[in-house]
């Protein structure tokens, strides 16, 4: 195999490693954002939450900025995943891109709630009609909306993961076990998200095992495989060629 041929053969592996790397990087700022909220928000205590946030305003702002940065890396990962899986099914690959983009857009709205909470706590001439206790209570409500907004986004991320799982199962260039694990991941997201809105007591019993345990079982193994092993390039090209042949009219 010549040098040019080796470069071409490495192309799907490069896409796989870029997808896995960007996906993994996206988890770092996203995890930091969650850490900041857990550190500063005192559940059910508006006064303590206000004290924590106003005393660490820079950290609070960095937290929701990190959330947005994580989304940007995730979007990049999704585009490379599309390139990786479109030989399996272009329509389903486009569908998981659509669901992931909707989920990302909804998740980005978390920052609106965070900013609203900060504005309420810092006060100003437009908020003079609100007593301090009222402003703090509304700020905590805005932060609660942050969580509910993310739970809503999980519906779309759940479908995204299920579609990825199906495409892995239908592919010839990745171990099928990852497809099963990603499908479990997606079902976990959907179950928890829908339970949050339909039966909050059930969601409370599911948390934190669902969705975090199911996500841990599905996403890290696949992304680590993509980073370390990539894909079977020969089989990727064979499946891509078969897909092109099926679309070519006879004669």
C-alpha positions as CSV (number, residue, x, y, z in Angstrom):
1,X,0.0,0.0,0.0
2,X,1.5,3.4,-1.1
3,X,1.7,6.5,1.1
4,X,-1.3,8.1,-0.5
5,X,-3.4,5.0,0.0
6,X,-2.5,4.8,3.6
7,X,-3.6,8.4,4.2
8,X,-6.9,7.7,2.5
9,X,-7.4,4.5,4.6
10,X,-6.7,6.4,7.8
11,X,-9.4,8.9,7.0
12,X,-12.3,7.2,8.8
13,X,-10.1,6.4,11.7
14,X,-9.1,10.1,11.9
15,X,-12.8,11.1,11.9
16,X,-13.5,8.5,14.7
17,X,-10.7,9.8,16.8
18,X,-11.7,13.4,16.4
19,X,-15.3,12.5,17.3
20,X,-14.3,10.6,20.4
21,X,-11.8,13.3,21.4
22,X,-14.2,16.2,21.0
23,X,-16.9,14.3,22.8
24,X,-14.6,13.5,25.7
25,X,-13.4,17.1,25.9
26,X,-17.0,18.3,26.0
27,X,-17.5,16.4,29.2
28,X,-14.9,18.4,31.1
29,X,-16.5,21.9,31.0
30,X,-19.9,20.3,31.3
31,X,-18.8,18.4,34.4
32,X,-17.3,21.6,35.8
33,X,-20.6,23.4,35.3
34,X,-22.4,20.8,37.3
35,X,-19.8,21.0,40.0
36,X,-20.3,24.7,40.3
37,X,-24.1,24.4,40.7
38,X,-23.7,21.7,43.3
39,X,-21.2,23.8,45.2
40,X,-23.1,27.1,45.2
41,X,-26.8,26.1,45.2
42,X,-28.2,25.1,48.6
43,X,-31.4,23.2,47.8
44,X,-34.4,24.7,49.4
45,X,-32.5,27.5,51.0
46,X,-32.7,30.8,49.0
47,X,-30.7,32.8,51.6
48,X,-27.7,30.4,51.6
49,X,-27.8,30.1,47.8
50,X,-27.8,33.9,47.5
51,X,-24.8,34.2,49.9
52,X,-22.9,31.5,48.0
53,X,-23.4,32.9,44.5
54,X,-22.8,36.6,45.5
55,X,-19.7,35.5,47.4
56,X,-18.4,33.5,44.4
57,X,-19.9,35.4,41.4
58,X,-16.8,34.8,39.2
59,X,-17.0,31.1,39.8
60,X,-20.8,31.1,39.1
61,X,-20.3,33.0,35.8
62,X,-17.5,30.6,34.9
63,X,-19.8,27.7,35.5
64,X,-22.5,28.6,33.0
65,X,-19.9,29.8,30.5
66,X,-18.2,26.4,30.8
67,X,-21.6,24.8,30.0
68,X,-21.8,26.7,26.7
69,X,-18.2,25.7,25.8
70,X,-19.0,22.1,26.5
71,X,-22.0,22.3,24.1
72,X,-19.7,23.8,21.4
73,X,-17.3,20.8,21.6
74,X,-20.3,18.4,21.6
75,X,-21.6,19.9,18.4
76,X,-18.2,19.4,16.8
77,X,-18.2,15.8,17.9
78,X,-21.7,15.2,16.5
79,X,-20.6,16.5,13.0
80,X,-17.7,14.0,13.0
81,X,-20.1,11.2,14.2
82,X,-22.3,12.1,11.2
83,X,-19.4,11.6,8.8
84,X,-18.6,8.3,10.5
85,X,-22.1,6.8,10.4
86,X,-23.5,8.2,7.2
87,X,-22.3,5.1,5.2
88,X,-24.6,3.0,7.5
89,X,-27.7,5.2,6.9
90,X,-27.5,8.8,5.8
91,X,-31.1,9.5,6.8
92,X,-30.7,8.2,10.4
93,X,-27.4,10.0,10.7
94,X,-29.1,13.2,9.7
95,X,-31.8,12.4,12.2
96,X,-29.4,12.0,15.1
97,X,-27.8,15.3,14.2
98,X,-31.2,17.0,14.3
99,X,-32.1,15.6,17.7
100,X,-28.7,16.4,19.1
101,X,-28.9,20.0,17.8
102,X,-32.4,20.4,19.4
103,X,-31.1,19.0,22.7
104,X,-28.0,21.3,22.6
105,X,-30.2,24.4,21.9
106,X,-32.4,23.6,24.8
107,X,-29.5,22.9,27.1
108,X,-28.0,26.3,26.1
109,X,-31.1,28.0,27.5
110,X,-29.8,26.9,31.0
111,X,-27.6,30.0,30.9
112,X,-30.7,32.2,30.6
113,X,-31.9,30.9,33.9
114,X,-28.5,31.3,35.5
115,X,-28.2,34.9,34.3
116,X,-31.8,35.7,35.5
117,X,-30.9,34.3,38.9
118,X,-27.8,36.5,39.1
119,X,-29.7,39.6,38.0
120,X,-32.3,39.0,40.7
121,X,-29.6,38.6,43.4
122,X,-27.6,41.6,42.4
123,X,-30.7,43.8,42.3
124,X,-30.9,47.2,40.5
125,X,-33.3,50.0,39.9
126,X,-35.7,47.8,37.9
127,X,-36.0,45.4,40.8
128,X,-36.6,47.8,43.7
129,X,-40.3,46.6,44.0
130,X,-39.0,43.2,45.1
131,X,-38.1,42.5,48.7
132,X,-34.8,40.7,49.4
133,X,-36.5,37.5,50.3
134,X,-38.7,37.6,47.2
135,X,-35.7,38.2,44.9
136,X,-33.9,35.3,46.5
137,X,-36.8,33.0,46.2
138,X,-37.2,33.9,42.5
139,X,-33.5,33.4,41.9
140,X,-33.7,29.9,43.4
141,X,-36.7,29.2,41.1
142,X,-34.7,30.3,38.1
143,X,-31.9,27.9,39.1
144,X,-34.6,25.2,39.4
145,X,-35.6,26.0,35.9
146,X,-32.0,25.4,34.9
147,X,-32.4,21.8,36.0
148,X,-35.8,21.3,34.4
149,X,-34.5,22.7,31.1
150,X,-31.7,20.2,31.1
151,X,-34.1,17.4,31.9
152,X,-36.1,18.4,28.9
153,X,-33.0,18.4,26.7
154,X,-32.4,14.8,27.9
155,X,-35.4,13.7,25.8
156,X,-33.6,14.7,22.6
157,X,-30.2,13.4,23.8
158,X,-32.0,10.1,24.6
159,X,-33.2,9.7,21.1
160,X,-29.8,10.7,19.8
161,X,-28.1,8.0,21.9
162,X,-30.6,5.3,20.7
163,X,-30.1,6.2,17.1
164,X,-26.3,6.0,17.6
165,X,-26.8,2.6,19.2
166,X,-28.8,1.4,16.3
167,X,-26.3,2.7,13.7
168,X,-23.5,0.9,15.6
169,X,-25.5,-2.3,15.5
170,X,-26.0,-1.9,11.8
171,X,-22.4,-1.0,11.1
172,X,-19.7,-3.4,10.2
173,X,-16.8,-1.4,11.4
174,X,-17.5,-1.2,15.2
175,X,-18.1,-3.8,17.9
176,X,-21.8,-4.3,18.3
177,X,-21.7,-4.3,22.1
178,X,-21.3,-0.5,21.9
179,X,-24.6,-0.3,20.1
180,X,-26.4,-2.1,22.9
181,X,-24.7,0.1,25.6
182,X,-25.6,3.3,23.7
183,X,-29.2,2.1,23.4
184,X,-29.3,1.5,27.1
185,X,-27.9,5.0,27.6
186,X,-30.6,6.5,25.5
187,X,-33.4,4.6,27.2
188,X,-32.0,5.8,30.6
189,X,-32.1,9.4,29.4
190,X,-35.6,9.1,28.1
191,X,-36.9,7.2,31.2
192,X,-35.5,9.8,33.7
193,X,-36.5,12.8,31.6
194,X,-40.1,11.7,31.1
195,X,-40.4,10.6,34.7
196,X,-39.3,14.1,35.8
197,X,-42.4,15.6,34.1
198,X,-44.9,12.7,34.5
199,X,-43.9,11.3,38.0
200,X,-41.4,13.4,40.0
201,X,-41.4,10.8,42.9
202,X,-40.4,8.1,40.4
203,X,-37.6,10.4,39.0
204,X,-36.4,10.9,42.6
205,X,-36.1,7.2,43.1
206,X,-34.3,6.7,39.8
207,X,-31.7,9.5,40.5
208,X,-28.7,9.2,40.3
209,X,-28.5,5.7,38.9
210,X,-30.6,6.8,36.0
211,X,-29.4,8.6,33.9
212,X,-25.8,8.9,35.2
213,X,-25.1,5.2,35.5
214,X,-26.6,4.3,32.1
215,X,-24.8,7.2,30.5
216,X,-21.5,6.0,32.0
217,X,-22.1,2.5,30.7
218,X,-22.8,3.8,27.1
219,X,-20.9,6.9,26.2
220,X,-17.4,6.6,27.7
221,X,-16.7,3.0,26.4
222,X,-17.7,4.0,22.8
223,X,-15.8,7.2,22.8
224,X,-12.7,5.6,24.3
225,X,-12.8,3.0,21.6
226,X,-13.1,5.6,18.9
227,X,-10.1,7.5,20.4
228,X,-7.8,4.4,20.9
229,X,-8.9,2.0,18.2
230,X,-10.9,4.1,15.7
231,X,-12.8,2.0,13.3
232,X,-12.0,-0.8,10.9
233,X,-11.2,1.3,7.9
234,X,-11.5,-1.5,5.3
235,X,-15.0,-2.4,6.5
236,X,-16.0,1.3,6.7
237,X,-15.0,1.7,3.0
238,X,-16.8,-1.5,2.1
239,X,-20.0,-0.3,3.7
240,X,-19.7,3.1,2.2
241,X,-19.2,1.5,-1.3
242,X,-22.2,-0.8,-0.7
243,X,-24.3,2.2,0.2
244,X,-23.3,4.1,-3.0
245,X,-24.0,1.0,-5.1
246,X,-27.5,0.6,-3.7
247,X,-28.3,4.2,-4.7
248,X,-26.9,3.8,-8.3
249,X,-29.7,3.1,-10.8
250,X,-29.1,-0.1,-13.0
251,X,-27.9,0.3,-16.5
